[in-house]
Amino acid sequence: MLDLRDVTIRRGDDRLFAPLTCRVAPGRPLTVMGPSGAGKSSLLAWLTGVLPAGLAGEGEVLLDGAPVLDLPAHRRRLGILFQDDLLFPHMTVGENVAFGQPPNVGGGPDRAARRSRIEQALARVELVGFADRDPSTLSGGERARVALLRVLLSEPRALLLDEPFSKLDMTLRDRFRSLVFQSATHLPVLLVSHDAQDSVAADGDVLELRPIQGHGRNC
């Protein structure tokens, strides 16, 4: 369970949005929508510990009942997918997938066990035999699937989505939406988007975020 309590982002003395309180449960994604500048991506950046200078977050964030904001970014275990896949060009597909994998998986340094896990993961997203491929040879949809696997194999406790479907064509977008939400039914999922079809595919709750002053919003 991901809980946000009286959360907002400030630029100086000004709030980007009214404080919000939300509970995001596994299997019930929350889609946060709103115009550019409303603070949607800034909210995710704050949650993951990478909020740009000049902005500050406030409020309380709990993951499975434990506070996360006092943890360093790499220990929060919040997986995130962006608009861009951000694959490492100097690594193979398999190496990209393995980058997020905890080092103790498969008996510590057992490379065979790690390789087997990577190949099994690739097979689940119809990328059998792709482990040694160069990311530059992949299509947009294939790159998106590799980015998803990299996040999921890091074993996150919640999944954050920063418009990861927006750069795919409509056919690929529908398939990738289904893949993401089916792969993350065991996780709290927080999606920010401009596209109403994303919220339809998520089949969860929707919060409209607006850049206004005012009282807290609940979801």
C-alpha positions in Angstrom: 0.0 0.0 0.0 1.3 3.5 -1.0 -0.1 6.3 1.2 0.4 10.0 0.4 -0.8 12.3 3.2 -1.1 16.1 2.8 1.4 16.0 0.0 2.3 19.0 -2.1 5.2 20.5 -4.0 6.3 24.1 -3.4 8.3 26.6 -5.5 9.3 29.1 -2.8 6.2 30.1 -0.9 3.9 28.9 -3.8 2.2 25.5 -4.0 2.1 23.8 -7.4 -1.1 22.1 -6.3 -3.4 21.8 -3.2 -2.3 19.3 -0.7 -3.6 15.8 -1.5 -4.1 12.6 0.5 -4.3 9.3 -1.4 -4.1 5.6 -0.8 -2.9 3.5 -3.7 -3.6 -0.3 -3.3 -2.2 -3.2 -5.4 -4.4 -4.0 -8.3 -6.1 -0.5 -8.1 -3.9 1.9 -10.0 -4.3 5.7 -9.5 -4.0 7.9 -12.5 -3.1 11.5 -11.8 -4.1 13.8 -14.7 -3.9 17.5 -15.2 -2.4 20.2 -17.5 1.3 20.8 -18.0 2.7 22.7 -15.0 0.3 21.2 -12.6 3.1 19.3 -10.8 2.5 15.8 -11.9 6.1 14.8 -12.8 7.4 16.9 -10.0 5.4 14.8 -7.6 7.0 11.6 -8.9 10.4 13.2 -8.9 9.9 14.0 -5.2 8.8 10.5 -4.3 11.9 9.0 -5.9 14.3 11.5 -4.4 15.3 13.4 -7.5 13.3 16.6 -7.2 15.1 19.5 -9.0 16.7 22.4 -7.1 14.2 25.2 -6.5 11.4 22.8 -5.7 10.5 21.3 -2.3 8.0 18.6 -1.3 6.1 18.4 1.9 3.8 15.9 3.5 4.1 12.2 4.5 4.6 9.2 2.3 4.2 5.6 3.6 4.9 2.4 1.8 3.4 -0.6 3.5 3.0 1.6 6.6 6.6 2.6 6.8 7.9 6.2 6.0 10.1 6.4 2.9 11.1 10.0 2.6 13.9 9.8 5.1 15.5 7.0 3.1 18.1 7.6 0.4 16.7 7.4 -3.2 18.2 4.0 -3.9 16.6 2.4 -0.9 13.1 3.6 -1.4 12.4 0.7 -3.8 10.1 2.8 -6.0 10.4 1.7 -9.6 9.7 4.3 -12.2 9.1 4.3 -16.0 9.5 7.5 -18.0 8.5 8.7 -21.4 11.9 7.7 -22.7 13.1 4.2 -22.1 16.6 5.3 -21.0 18.3 2.1 -22.0 22.1 2.2 -21.6 23.5 2.2 -25.2 26.9 0.6 -24.1 25.1 -2.5 -22.6 23.3 -5.4 -24.3 19.6 -6.0 -23.8 20.4 -8.6 -21.1 22.8 -6.3 -19.3 20.2 -3.6 -19.3 17.7 -5.9 -17.8 20.2 -7.2 -15.2 21.1 -3.7 -14.2 18.2 -3.5 -11.8 18.4 -7.0 -10.5 19.4 -7.3 -6.8 22.9 -8.7 -6.5 21.8 -11.6 -4.2 19.3 -13.0 -6.7 20.2 -16.6 -7.8 22.7 -17.2 -5.0 24.8 -14.1 -5.1 27.4 -14.0 -7.8 26.0 -17.1 -9.6 26.0 -15.7 -13.2 24.2 -18.8 -14.6 21.3 -18.2 -12.3 21.1 -14.5 -13.1 21.3 -15.2 -16.8 18.5 -17.8 -16.6 16.3 -15.3 -14.7 17.0 -12.7 -17.4 16.2 -15.0 -20.2 13.0 -16.2 -18.5 11.9 -12.5 -18.1 12.6 -11.7 -21.7 10.5 -14.8 -22.8 7.6 -13.4 -20.8 7.5 -10.3 -22.9 8.1 -12.1 -26.3 11.8 -11.2 -26.5 13.3 -14.7 -26.6 16.9 -14.6 -27.8 17.3 -10.9 -27.3 19.7 -11.0 -24.4 22.8 -10.3 -26.5 21.2 -7.8 -28.8 22.3 -4.1 -29.0 19.5 -1.8 -27.8 20.0 0.3 -30.9 18.6 -2.6 -33.0 15.3 -2.7 -31.2 12.0 -1.1 -32.1 10.3 1.4 -29.9 7.9 -1.3 -28.5 10.8 -3.7 -27.8 12.8 -1.0 -26.0 9.8 -0.2 -23.9 9.4 -3.8 -22.8 13.1 -4.0 -21.9 12.8 -0.9 -19.8 9.8 -2.4 -18.0 11.7 -5.6 -17.3 14.6 -3.7 -15.9 12.3 -2.0 -13.4 10.4 -5.1 -12.4 13.5 -7.2 -11.9 14.7 -4.5 -9.4 11.8 -5.8 -7.2 10.1 -2.5 -6.5 7.5 -2.2 -3.8 5.5 0.3 -5.9 5.5 1.3 -9.5 5.5 4.9 -10.7 4.7 5.7 -14.3 5.6 9.1 -15.8 3.7 9.0 -19.2 5.6 5.9 -20.4 3.0 5.3 -23.2 3.0 8.7 -24.8 5.8 8.2 -27.4 4.5 4.9 -28.8 2.1 4.6 -31.7 -1.5 3.7 -31.0 -1.2 0.0 -31.6 2.0 -0.4 -29.5 0.5 1.9 -26.9 -2.5 -0.4 -26.3 -0.3 -3.5 -26.1 2.2 -1.9 -23.8 -0.5 -0.5 -21.5 -1.9 -4.0 -21.1 1.5 -5.5 -20.4 2.4 -2.9 -17.8 -0.8 -3.2 -15.8 -0.9 -7.0 -16.0 2.7 -7.2 -14.9 2.1 -5.0 -11.8 -1.1 -6.3 -10.3 0.8 -7.1 -7.1 2.1 -3.5 -6.8 0.6 -0.1 -6.0 0.8 1.8 -9.3 0.8 5.6 -9.6 0.5 6.9 -13.1 0.7 10.5 -14.3 -0.7 11.2 -17.8 -2.4 13.7 -20.1 -4.2 10.8 -22.0 -7.6 9.8 -20.7 -7.2 6.4 -22.4 -4.4 5.7 -20.0 -6.8 5.9 -17.1 -9.3 3.7 -18.9 -6.6 1.0 -19.4 -5.5 1.3 -15.8 -9.1 0.6 -14.7 -8.5 2.2 -11.3 -9.1 5.6 -9.7 -8.5 9.0 -11.3 -7.3 12.3 -9.7 -7.4 15.6 -11.5 -4.4 17.7 -10.4 -4.8 21.4 -11.0 -2.3 24.2 -10.3 -4.4 26.0 -7.8 -4.4 27.2 -4.2 -6.9 25.7 -1.8 -7.8 22.9 0.6 -6.5 19.4 0.4 -7.8 16.9 -2.1 -8.6 13.3 -1.2 -8.6 10.2 -3.4 
